[in-house]
Amino acid sequence: MGTKARERELLRYRWPWYWLAVLCALAVAGTIAIGITSRSRLNAIDESFASNQMLRLQRVVQRIDDYYACANQLTRSTASLASQTVGDFRSVRWFVKELYLTRRDPKVYGVGVFYAPHVWPGARLANVYDHQSGRLWTQYTRARAGFDEVVYAGSGRGADDYTVTRWYKNAVDRHGAVTYNGPYSEDSRSFISVVQAFYSGRQLLGVAAVDILTGEFRSMLMDGTHDGDIVWVSTPAKRQTVATATIPANSAHFRDAELPLGYSRAVVHLTSNAQSLIDARRETVTVSALAVAVLWSFALCSAIVLIGRWRGTSAALVLRAEQTRLEDEIAVAKRVETELRKSAFTDDLTGLPNRAAFLEAGAVLLAAGHNAHAVFLIDLDRFNITNETLGHPAGDELLRVVAARLRARVGSHGFVGRLGGDEFVLLVPCTADAAYALGDSLLRVIAEPAVLYGRTIYPQASIGIAVVDDSYQTAQELLRDADIAMYAAKNRGRARCALFDTEMRLQVALDAELELDLRRAIEHGDIVPHYQPIVELATGSVRSFEALARWQRGAEALVGAQFVPFAESRGFVHQIDAAIQRAALAEAASILTLFPECSIAFNASATELTSPLFADHLRGLLDEYAIEPACVRLEITETTMMTRADEAHKTLKALAAIGVSVVLDDFGTGYSSLSYLQRLPISGVKIDRSFVEEIDTVERSREIVRSIVALAHVLGLTTTAEGIERAAQVDALTDLGVTYGQGFFFSPAIAVSHLADLASGVRFAASS
């Protein structure tokens, strides 16, 4: 780039228009922020006003509800007593008097008992009770402040016949339920009443009533409100029943709430003077406008200053352009040289030395003959889960955190590097005796919690240790043996250390040989099914055969427990299960010919159970060998099912849809849960042999099996006991109600060619 071009490039970033645009953008952003804040404040003001309105409304509704609750209780008590003391005015009068005096804040104006004419015909009586003097008058007197009124009445039909009134009829029509009446006027007073009919058996005796003055009801509405609040109650029949003030024609209901009033519904309304709300909103808008004005004034002043400074410095920039260019070229050359040297021996992510740097450091150490050192190969456990759940950026951050912790722990006394992925390597001066203790301290350092993207992670690692001695010629050999020890640590349960020894190398060789032989056996069909009968304990009849894997490895006959777990750890156990399934279905026709009422059971791996194609694949095998789905049982373990529960659940439903029954194997040793037992389409459970082994001698085992059987019966599942070897176990299991049994007591697993020998003895004696 020429001098003039570079000068233009430098000036392009220093022209004031660039900064003016930035300044304008900041001002716009500030204006938007002020607007958002103002809007938030206005919303908060509105919400606060509405919340206060709702609180006052709730207080009004609560007082109304409290009054009606007290009135209902007084009405029911009066009606109950009146039905028992017809005509006994003293008892009723005494009761009402005492009940009234117990009330802390009485709002009741009067209590009336109106007997039906055919129960007690007579003249209407009125009694007034004076709280202050405690005297009773028997004449009708208008109530004054501090008094309440108790009325007893019996009447024939006439002008004052209350039995024809609307409130009396409504009370009788409700058949003893509480009803409400009002507001209504009587003797120039306005009342609201709570009334209830009372009976003797099915015979109507009369109606009890509790009255409150409408003015008192308005006082309750006013409790808890502010100046300017208007409260009113409306019902479907009347738009406005009671109000505390004249309601403006254009008023808005800020809040309302339903209030139960007998068989109808009433709504309590509240409206208030919103001047305080208007003032608060006006103040907020004014402050926001002033803030925007100040912000733009500051932006304008800053723009003027920028333009002035640019004019004074533009000439100096041109003079420094060439000098800057030369300095940049020199700096770039030095940086390229440094980066090339660094990239050859440094890990880009963590900044630690890489594999090449370790091999060089190890070669120097071995060449110098320094044997008092140890190599620590560190592999993070389940690191892929962090990448899958939090993303690769979180995984990279975790690697940087672990690198920093290892560097801090080792310090300048040893070599700390990253080989790649989630593997780190340490070369530390350390004796063989102290190597394991150092490895344990490294585990604790790594296991400290780390916060990544808002989530707390508890990392763990497996560490393999190889101590340097005269047998090593290259650093690669050290790394190989440390890697073997690291995998040994993982196989022992992860989150631990393992010190390399020659037996580990031998075991690696044996495992490699076993894996190769096992894969060849699968390819050549050397793994075949043997069948162990499953017997109905109550009758001794064979009801099913479980297909178990057997492998003739040279002169050694291996059962499934000797090689299936190894295949599962290497990730190809599903190939063994698939081979056993196909072979068992191919031989199923001959088995079912000998035992027509039996079924064939075989296992399914987690890979098959979580595959959406497994059900269709099994249906294809059944069609290929002309086997009815009802003749096949699939056995799965709890651990297999819980590996990926959602996919497994879908597969089990698909198997149930084609008619294949499913049995839960090794029940009680895995993730036993009532929730999936009642949700999954399974037909039975197999009780693990660990519970059966001591069932005839240990009461605890017996109680566990009893619980499993009871649970299975409740859920409609069959039960099968595994590992039966003694007659006493058969007797104990039969007593507990176990449906089926399986074990050496009946027969070991045998080849299909030997099943014909069982045909002549289908039934087995449980005690034999």
C-alpha positions in Angstrom: 0.0 0.0 0.0 1.4 3.4 -1.0 2.0 6.4 1.3 -1.0 8.3 0.0 -3.3 5.2 0.1 -2.2 4.6 3.7 -2.7 8.2 4.6 -6.3 8.0 3.3 -6.8 4.7 5.2 -5.7 6.4 8.4 -7.8 9.5 7.9 -10.8 7.4 7.1 -11.0 6.2 10.7 -10.3 9.6 12.0 -12.8 11.8 10.1 -15.2 13.3 12.5 -18.2 12.1 10.5 -17.4 8.5 11.7 -17.4 9.6 15.3 -20.4 11.8 14.8 -22.3 8.8 13.5 -21.3 6.8 16.6 -22.3 9.8 18.8 -25.6 10.0 17.1 -26.2 6.3 17.5 -25.4 6.5 21.2 -27.8 9.4 21.6 -30.5 7.4 19.8 -29.8 4.4 22.0 -29.9 6.6 25.1 -33.3 8.1 23.9 -34.6 4.6 23.4 -33.4 3.5 26.8 -35.1 6.6 28.4 -38.3 5.8 26.6 -38.2 2.2 27.7 -37.5 3.3 31.3 -40.3 5.8 31.1 -42.7 3.2 29.8 -41.7 0.8 32.5 -42.2 3.5 35.1 -45.7 4.3 33.7 -46.6 0.6 33.8 -45.4 0.4 37.4 -47.5 3.5 38.3 -50.6 1.9 36.6 -50.0 -1.4 38.3 -49.5 0.2 41.7 -52.8 2.2 41.3 -54.6 -0.9 40.2 -53.1 -2.9 43.0 -54.3 -0.3 45.6 -57.7 -0.4 44.0 -57.9 -4.1 44.2 -56.7 -4.1 47.9 -59.5 -1.7 48.9 -62.0 -3.7 46.9 -60.9 -6.9 48.6 -61.4 -5.2 52.0 -64.9 -4.2 51.1 -65.7 -7.7 49.8 -64.2 -9.3 52.9 -66.4 -7.1 55.2 -69.5 -7.9 53.2 -68.6 -11.6 53.3 -68.0 -11.5 57.1 -71.3 -9.8 57.7 -73.2 -12.4 55.6 -71.4 -15.2 57.3 -72.4 -13.9 60.8 -76.0 -13.2 59.5 -76.2 -16.7 58.1 -75.0 -18.2 61.5 -77.5 -16.0 63.4 -80.3 -16.9 61.1 -79.7 -20.6 61.2 -79.3 -20.6 65.0 -82.5 -18.6 65.4 -84.4 -20.9 63.0 -83.1 -24.0 64.8 -84.2 -22.7 68.2 -87.5 -21.4 67.0 -88.3 -24.8 65.5 -87.8 -26.4 68.9 -89.6 -23.8 71.1 -92.8 -22.9 69.2 -94.5 -20.3 71.2 -91.9 -20.2 74.0 -91.1 -16.5 73.6 -88.9 -16.4 76.7 -86.5 -19.0 75.4 -86.3 -17.4 72.0 -86.0 -13.9 73.5 -83.3 -15.1 75.9 -81.3 -16.9 73.2 -81.4 -13.9 70.8 -80.4 -11.5 73.6 -77.4 -13.7 74.7 -76.3 -14.4 71.1 -76.5 -10.8 70.2 -74.5 -9.7 73.2 -71.6 -12.0 72.3 -71.0 -10.3 69.0 -68.0 -8.0 69.0 -69.1 -5.5 66.3 -72.8 -6.1 65.6 -74.2 -4.8 62.5 -77.6 -6.5 62.9 -80.6 -4.2 63.3 -83.2 -6.8 64.1 -84.0 -10.5 64.4 -87.5 -11.7 63.6 -89.3 -15.1 64.1 -92.5 -15.3 62.0 -94.5 -18.5 62.8 -96.8 -20.0 60.2 -100.5 -19.3 61.1 -101.5 -22.9 61.6 -98.7 -23.4 64.1 -99.3 -20.5 66.4 -102.1 -18.1 65.5 -102.2 -14.9 67.5 -101.3 -11.3 67.5 -98.0 -9.9 66.4 -95.6 -9.1 69.2 -92.6 -6.8 69.2 -89.9 -6.5 71.7 -87.1 -4.0 71.9 -84.0 -4.7 73.9 -81.9 -1.9 75.4 -78.2 -2.6 75.6 -77.5 0.0 78.3 -80.3 -0.8 80.8 -80.8 -4.4 79.9 -84.6 -4.0 79.9 -87.2 -5.5 77.6 -90.2 -3.6 76.4 -93.2 -5.4 75.0 -94.5 -2.6 72.9 -93.5 -1.8 69.3 -90.9 0.9 69.4 -88.8 2.5 66.6 -85.2 1.4 67.1 -82.7 4.0 68.1 -78.9 4.0 68.1 -77.7 1.4 70.5 -80.8 -0.8 70.2 -81.7 -3.9 68.3 -85.2 -5.3 67.6 -86.5 -8.8 68.3 -89.8 -9.6 66.6 -92.1 -12.7 67.2 -95.2 -12.9 65.1 -98.1 -15.2 64.4 -100.8 -14.0 62.1 -104.0 -15.0 60.3 -104.5 -13.9 56.8 -105.4 -10.3 56.4 -103.9 -6.9 55.5 -100.8 -7.6 57.5 -100.4 -11.2 56.3 -96.7 -11.7 55.8 -97.1 -15.2 54.5 -98.1 -13.8 51.1 -95.1 -11.5 50.9 -92.3 -12.1 48.4 -89.6 -12.6 50.9 -91.6 -15.1 52.9 -92.5 -17.1 49.8 -88.9 -17.1 48.6 -87.7 -18.4 52.0 -90.4 -21.2 51.9 -89.5 -22.1 48.2 -85.9 -22.5 49.2 -86.8 -25.4 51.6 -84.6 -24.3 54.5 -81.8 -22.8 52.5 -80.7 -19.2 53.4 -82.0 -16.5 51.0 -81.5 -12.7 50.8 -84.0 -9.9 50.4 -83.6 -6.2 49.8 -83.0 -3.5 49.9 -86.6 -2.7 50.8 -88.3 0.1 52.8 -90.5 -0.3 55.9 -91.6 2.4 58.3 -89.5 4.9 56.4 -86.4 2.7 57.0 -84.5 0.7 54.4 -83.4 -2.9 55.1 -81.4 -5.8 53.7 -82.5 -9.2 55.1 -81.2 -12.7 55.5 -84.1 -15.2 55.9 -84.5 -18.9 56.3 -87.6 -21.2 56.7 -87.6 -23.7 59.6 -89.5 -26.9 60.0 -90.6 -29.6 62.4 -89.8 -32.7 60.4 -91.4 -31.8 57.0 -94.0 -29.4 58.5 -93.3 -25.7 58.0 -93.2 -23.8 61.3 -92.2 -20.4 60.1 -89.4 -18.1 58.9 -86.5 -16.6 60.8 -85.0 -13.3 59.5 -82.0 -11.1 60.3 -82.1 -7.4 59.2 -79.5 -4.8 58.7 -80.1 -1.1 57.9 -79.1 -0.2 54.4 -77.2 2.7 55.9 -75.1 0.2 57.9 -74.5 -1.9 54.8 -73.2 1.3 53.0 -70.9 1.9 56.0 -69.4 -1.6 55.5 -68.9 -0.7 51.8 -67.1 2.5 52.8 -64.7 0.7 55.2 -61.2 0.6 53.8 -61.8 3.0 51.0 -60.3 6.4 50.3 -61.8 9.8 49.7 -63.3 10.0 46.3 -63.9 6.2 46.1 -67.4 5.1 45.1 -68.5 1.5 45.9 -71.6 -0.1 44.7 -73.2 -3.6 44.5 -75.1 -4.7 41.4 -77.1 -7.9 40.7 -78.6 -9.4 37.5 -82.0 -8.2 38.6 -81.0 -4.7 39.5 -78.1 -2.9 37.8 -77.4 -1.0 41.0 -78.6 -2.4 44.3 -76.6 -0.3 46.9 -74.2 2.5 46.4 -72.1 4.7 48.7 -72.6 7.8 46.5 -74.1 9.0 43.2 -72.3 7.1 40.4 -71.3 9.4 37.5 -72.8 8.4 34.2 -69.4 8.1 32.5 -67.5 6.4 35.4 -65.2 3.5 34.6 -65.1 0.4 36.8 -61.5 0.2 37.8 -62.1 -3.1 39.6 -65.0 -5.4 40.4 -65.3 -8.8 42.1 -68.1 -11.4 42.4 -69.8 -11.9 45.7 -72.2 -14.9 46.3 -75.6 -13.8 47.4 -77.8 -17.0 47.7 -79.0 -18.3 44.4 -78.0 -15.2 42.5 -74.6 -13.6 41.9 -73.7 -10.0 42.9 -70.8 -7.9 41.8 -69.0 -5.4 43.9 -67.6 -2.4 42.0 -65.1 0.3 42.9 -64.2 3.5 41.1 -61.9 6.2 42.4 -60.6 9.7 41.6 -57.6 9.0 39.3 -56.0 12.5 39.7 -53.1 11.1 41.6 -52.5 8.6 38.8 -52.6 11.4 36.2 -50.2 13.5 38.2 -47.7 10.7 38.6 -47.8 9.9 34.9 -47.4 13.6 34.0 -44.3 13.9 36.2 -42.8 10.7 34.7 -43.3 12.0 31.1 -41.9 15.4 32.1 -38.7 14.0 33.6 -38.2 11.7 30.6 -38.5 14.6 28.2 -36.0 16.7 30.2 -33.5 13.7 30.2 -33.8 13.4 26.4 -33.2 17.1 26.0 -30.1 17.0 28.1 -28.8 13.9 26.3 -29.1 15.5 22.8 -27.6 18.8 24.1 -24.5 16.8 25.3 -24.3 15.0 21.9 -24.4 18.4 20.1 -21.6 19.8 22.3 -19.5 16.7 21.8 -19.9 16.9 18.0 -18.6 20.5 18.0 -15.6 19.4 20.1 -14.8 16.5 17.7 -14.9 18.6 14.6 -12.5 21.1 16.2 -10.0 18.5 17.3 -10.0 16.8 13.9 -8.9 19.9 12.1 -5.9 20.3 14.4 -4.7 16.7 14.3 -5.3 15.7 10.6 -1.9 17.2 9.5 0.0 15.3 12.2 -1.5 12.0 11.2 -0.2 12.3 7.7 3.4 12.8 9.0 3.2 9.7 11.3 1.7 7.5 8.5 5.0 6.4 7.1 6.6 5.8 10.5 3.6 3.7 11.5 3.7 1.6 8.4 7.4 0.7 9.0 6.7 -0.1 12.6 3.8 -2.3 11.7 5.7 -4.3 9.1 8.5 -4.9 11.7 5.9 -6.0 14.3 4.1 -8.3 11.9 7.4 -10.0 11.0 8.3 -10.6 14.6 4.8 -11.8 15.4 4.7 -14.2 12.5 8.0 -15.6 13.7 6.8 -16.0 17.3 3.5 -17.5 16.2 5.2 -20.1 14.0 7.5 -21.1 16.8 4.6 -21.2 19.3 2.2 -23.1 17.1 4.7 -25.9 16.6 4.8 -26.7 20.3 1.7 -25.1 21.8 -1.9 -26.0 22.1 -4.0 -23.1 20.7 -7.0 -23.5 23.0 -5.3 -23.8 26.4 -1.8 -22.3 25.7 -0.2 -25.4 27.1 2.6 -27.4 25.4 1.2 -30.0 22.9 2.0 -33.6 22.1 5.1 -32.6 20.1 6.4 -30.6 23.0 5.8 -33.5 25.4 7.6 -36.0 23.2 10.6 -33.6 23.0 10.6 -33.1 26.7 10.3 -36.8 27.4 13.2 -37.6 24.9 15.4 -35.1 26.7 14.5 -36.6 30.1 15.2 -40.2 29.0 18.4 -39.2 27.3 19.6 -37.6 30.5 18.8 -40.7 32.5 16.5 -39.0 35.0 14.4 -41.8 36.3 12.8 -40.1 39.3 9.9 -38.9 37.2 6.3 -40.0 36.5 4.0 -39.4 33.6 0.3 -38.7 34.4 -2.2 -39.1 31.6 -5.4 -37.3 32.5 -8.7 -37.9 30.7 -11.9 -36.0 31.7 -14.8 -38.3 32.5 -18.0 -37.8 30.5 -16.6 -34.7 28.8 -18.9 -35.3 25.9 -21.9 -34.6 28.1 -20.7 -31.1 28.7 -20.4 -30.5 24.9 -23.9 -32.0 24.3 -25.7 -30.1 27.1 -23.9 -26.8 27.2 -22.3 -26.6 23.8 -18.7 -26.8 22.5 -17.9 -23.2 23.8 -18.6 -24.4 27.3 -16.5 -27.5 26.7 -13.6 -25.4 25.5 -14.0 -23.2 28.6 -13.9 -26.3 30.8 -10.6 -27.4 29.2 -9.1 -24.0 29.8 -10.2 -24.2 33.5 -8.7 -27.6 34.0 -5.5 -26.5 32.3 -5.2 -23.5 34.6 -5.8 -25.8 37.7 -3.1 -28.3 36.6 -0.6 -25.5 35.8 -1.3 -24.0 39.3 -0.9 -27.4 41.0 2.3 -28.4 39.3 3.8 -25.0 39.0 7.3 -24.7 37.6 8.4 -28.1 38.9 7.0 -30.1 36.1 5.7 -30.3 32.5 1.9 -29.7 31.9 0.6 -30.3 28.4 -2.5 -31.1 26.4 -2.4 -34.0 24.0 -5.7 -33.1 22.3 -9.4 -33.5 23.0 -9.9 -33.9 26.7 -6.6 -35.5 27.5 -3.8 -33.8 29.4 -0.3 -35.1 30.2 2.0 -34.2 33.1 5.7 -35.0 33.5 6.6 -34.4 37.1 9.7 -35.2 39.2 8.2 -37.9 41.5 9.1 -41.2 43.0 7.0 -44.3 42.5 5.8 -44.2 46.2 4.6 -40.6 45.9 3.1 -40.9 42.4 -0.3 -42.2 43.6 -0.6 -39.6 46.3 0.1 -36.8 43.7 -2.5 -38.4 41.4 -5.1 -38.3 44.1 -4.4 -34.6 44.8 -4.8 -33.9 41.1 -8.2 -35.6 41.2 -9.3 -33.3 44.0 -8.0 -30.2 42.2 -9.9 -31.1 39.0 -13.1 -32.0 40.9 -13.5 -28.5 42.3 -16.8 -26.9 40.9 -16.6 -24.8 37.8 -19.2 -22.2 36.7 -19.6 -22.3 32.9 -22.2 -20.1 31.2 -24.3 -19.8 34.4 -24.2 -23.6 35.1 -22.1 -25.2 37.9 -20.1 -28.2 36.6 -18.4 -30.8 38.8 -15.6 -32.2 36.5 -14.0 -35.6 37.1 -11.1 -37.3 35.6 -9.4 -40.7 35.3 -5.6 -40.7 35.7 -3.1 -43.2 34.4 0.4 -43.1 35.9 3.5 -44.5 34.4 6.8 -44.2 36.5 9.9 -43.7 34.4 12.5 -46.4 34.7 15.3 -48.0 32.6 12.9 -50.1 30.6 11.6 -47.1 28.6 13.5 -46.0 25.5 11.1 -43.4 24.1 8.5 -40.9 25.4 5.9 -42.6 23.2 6.3 -45.8 25.3 5.7 -43.8 28.5 2.6 -42.3 26.9 1.4 -45.8 25.8 1.7 -47.3 29.3 0.1 -44.2 31.0 -2.8 -44.6 28.5 -3.3 -48.3 29.5 -3.3 -47.3 33.2 -5.8 -44.5 32.5 -8.3 -47.0 30.8 -7.8 -49.3 33.8 -8.9 -46.5 36.0 -12.0 -45.9 33.9 -12.9 -49.6 34.0 -12.7 -49.5 37.8 -15.4 -46.8 38.0 -13.8 -43.6 36.8 -12.7 -40.6 38.9 -9.7 -42.4 40.2 -6.0 -43.1 39.6 -4.3 -46.3 38.4 -0.6 -47.0 38.5 0.7 -49.0 35.5 2.1 -52.5 36.0 2.9 -55.3 33.5 -0.3 -57.1 34.3 -2.3 -54.2 32.8 -0.4 -54.6 29.5 -1.1 -58.4 29.6 -4.8 -57.7 30.3 -5.0 -55.3 27.4 -3.6 -58.0 25.1 -6.1 -60.5 26.5 -9.0 -58.1 26.0 -7.9 -57.4 22.5 -7.7 -61.1 21.7 -11.1 -61.7 23.3 -12.7 -58.9 21.3 -11.2 -60.2 18.1 -12.4 -63.8 18.8 -15.8 -62.6 19.8 -16.3 -60.6 16.6 -15.2 -63.6 14.6 -17.6 -65.8 16.5 -20.5 -63.5 15.7 -19.6 -63.4 12.0 -19.2 -67.2 11.8 -22.4 -67.9 13.8 -20.5 -69.7 16.6 -22.7 -68.1 19.3 -25.8 -70.2 19.5 -28.9 -70.3 21.8 -29.4 -72.9 24.5 -32.9 -73.1 26.1 -33.7 -73.2 29.8 -37.3 -74.1 30.7 -39.6 -71.8 32.7 -42.0 -73.9 34.8 -45.4 -73.1 36.2 -44.8 -73.7 40.0 -48.4 -74.7 40.8 -48.6 -77.4 38.2 -45.0 -78.2 37.3 -45.7 -77.7 33.6 -43.2 -76.1 31.2 -44.7 -72.8 30.0 -41.7 -71.2 28.2 -38.1 -71.5 27.2 -35.5 -68.7 27.6 -32.9 -68.6 24.8 -29.5 -68.0 26.4 -26.3 -67.3 24.5 -23.6 -70.0 24.5 -20.1 -69.8 22.9 -17.8 -72.7 22.3 -14.4 -70.9 22.3 -12.1 -73.6 21.3 -12.1 -76.2 24.1 -13.8 -73.8 26.5 -17.6 -73.5 26.7 -18.6 -70.0 27.8 -22.0 -69.0 29.1 -23.4 -65.5 28.4 -22.3 -64.1 31.8 -18.7 -64.7 30.8 -18.7 -62.7 27.5 -21.9 -60.7 27.2 -20.8 -58.0 29.7 -17.5 -57.7 27.8 -19.4 -57.3 24.5 -21.6 -54.7 26.1 -18.6 -52.7 27.3 -17.2 -52.8 23.7 -20.6 -51.7 22.2 -21.6 -54.7 20.1 -23.8 -56.7 22.5 -26.7 -55.9 20.2 -25.1 -58.1 17.5 -25.1 -61.0 19.9 -28.8 -60.4 20.8 -29.7 -60.1 17.2 -28.0 -63.4 16.4 -29.7 -65.2 19.3 -33.1 -63.8 18.3 -32.8 -65.0 14.7 -31.5 -68.4 15.7 -34.2 -68.8 18.4 -37.0 -67.9 15.9 -35.5 -70.3 13.3 -35.7 -73.1 15.9 -39.0 -72.0 17.4 -41.1 -74.1 15.1 -39.5 -77.4 16.2 -39.7 -76.3 19.9 -43.4 -75.4 19.7 -44.1 -78.7 18.0 -42.7 -80.5 21.1 -44.3 -78.0 23.5 -47.3 -76.4 21.8 -48.4 -74.4 24.8 -45.0 -72.8 25.4 -43.5 -69.5 24.3 -39.9 -68.5 23.4 -38.2 -65.8 25.4 -35.0 -63.9 24.5 -33.3 -60.7 25.5 -33.1 -57.3 23.9 -30.2 -54.8 24.3 -30.5 -51.1 24.9 -29.5 -50.4 21.3 -32.4 -52.5 20.0 -34.9 -51.2 22.5 -34.2 -47.5 21.6 -34.3 -48.1 17.9 -37.5 -47.0 16.2 -37.0 -49.8 13.6 -36.7 -52.7 16.1 -40.5 -53.5 16.3 -40.7 -53.7 12.5 -37.5 -55.8 12.3 -38.9 -58.3 14.8 -42.2 -58.5 13.0 -40.3 -59.2 9.8 -38.5 -62.1 11.5 -41.8 -63.5 12.9 -43.3 -63.4 9.4 -40.1 -65.0 7.9 -40.3 -68.0 10.2 -44.1 -68.1 10.5 -44.2 -67.6 14.2 -47.2 -66.1 16.0 -46.3 -63.0 18.0 -48.1 -64.4 21.0 -45.5 -67.2 21.1 -42.7 -64.8 21.7 -41.6 -63.0 24.9 -39.1 -60.2 25.0 -37.0 -59.9 28.2 -35.5 -56.5 29.1 -33.7 -55.3 32.2 -34.6 -52.1 34.1 -31.1 -50.6 33.3 -31.6 -51.3 29.6 -35.1 -49.6 29.7 -33.9 -46.5 31.6 -30.9 -45.9 29.2 -33.2 -43.8 27.0 -36.6 -44.1 28.6 -38.7 -42.1 26.0 -37.4 -44.1 23.0 -37.7 -47.4 24.9 -41.3 -46.6 25.9 -42.2 -46.0 22.2 -40.6 -49.3 21.2 -42.4 -51.2 23.9 -45.7 -49.8 22.8 -44.9 -50.8 19.2 -44.1 -54.4 20.4 -47.4 -54.6 22.3 -49.2 -53.4 19.2 -48.0 -56.4 17.2 -48.7 -58.8 20.0 -45.3 -59.5 21.5 -45.3 -59.6 25.3 -42.6 -58.0 27.3 -41.2 -59.2 30.7 -39.0 -57.1 33.0 -35.9 -59.1 33.9 -33.8 -58.8 37.1 -36.5 -56.9 38.8 -35.5 -55.1 42.0 -31.8 -54.7 41.1 -32.0 -51.6 38.9 -34.2 -48.5 38.7 -37.3 -50.1 40.2 -40.1 -47.6 40.1 -43.8 -47.9 40.4 -44.3 -45.0 37.9 -42.9 -47.0 34.9 -44.4 -50.3 36.1 -47.9 -48.9 35.8 -47.2 -47.0 32.5 -45.2 -49.6 30.5 -47.0 -52.3 28.5 -45.3 -55.2 30.3 -46.9 -58.5 31.1 -44.7 -59.8 33.9 -41.6 -59.4 36.1 -38.7 -61.8 36.8 -37.5 -61.8 40.4 -33.7 -61.6 40.5 -31.8 -64.6 41.8 -30.3 -62.6 44.6 -33.7 -62.6 46.3 -34.4 -66.3 45.6 -31.0 -67.6 46.8 -31.9 -67.4 50.5 -35.7 -67.3 50.4 -36.0 -70.6 52.3 -33.6 -69.5 55.1 -33.7 -65.7 55.4 -37.0 -64.0 56.3 -35.9 -60.7 54.8 -35.6 -62.3 51.3 -39.0 -63.9 51.8 -40.6 -60.5 52.7 -39.0 -58.8 49.7 -40.4 -61.5 47.4 -43.8 -61.3 49.1 -43.9 -57.5 48.4 -42.9 -58.0 44.7 -45.6 -60.7 44.3 -48.2 -58.4 45.9 -47.3 -55.5 43.7 -47.4 -57.7 40.6 -50.8 -59.0 41.5 -52.1 -55.5 41.9 -50.8 -54.5 38.5 -52.0 -57.7 36.9 -48.4 -59.0 36.1 -47.0 -62.5 36.2 -44.0 -63.3 38.4 -41.0 -65.5 37.5 -38.3 -66.5 40.0 -34.8 -67.0 38.6 -32.0 -69.1 40.0 -34.0 -71.9 41.7 -31.7 -74.7 42.7 -33.4 -76.4 45.7 -36.8 -78.0 46.4 -37.1 -75.8 49.5 -36.9 -72.7 47.3 -39.7 -74.1 45.1 -41.9 -74.7 48.1 -41.3 -71.2 49.6 -41.9 -69.5 46.2 -45.1 -71.5 45.7 -46.4 -70.5 49.1 -45.7 -66.9 48.3 -47.8 -67.1 45.1 -45.0 -66.8 42.5 -46.3 -67.9 39.1 -43.3 -69.4 37.4 -39.8 -70.6 38.2 -36.5 -71.1 36.4 -33.2 -72.6 37.4 -31.0 -75.6 37.6 -33.4 -77.4 39.9 -35.6 -77.9 36.8 -33.0 -78.0 34.1 -29.9 -76.2 32.9 -30.0 -74.4 29.5 -29.7 -77.2 26.8 -29.3 -77.3 23.1 -32.4 -77.6 20.9 -31.5 -81.1 19.9 -31.8 -82.2 23.6 -35.3 -80.7 24.1 -36.9 -83.9 22.8 -35.6 -85.6 26.0 -37.8 -83.3 28.0 -41.0 -84.0 26.0 -41.6 -87.3 27.8 -41.4 -85.5 31.2 -43.2 -82.2 30.7 -44.4 -82.0 34.3 -42.0 -81.7 37.2 -42.8 -82.3 40.8 -42.2 -79.2 42.9 -40.8 -81.1 45.8 -38.7 -83.5 43.7 
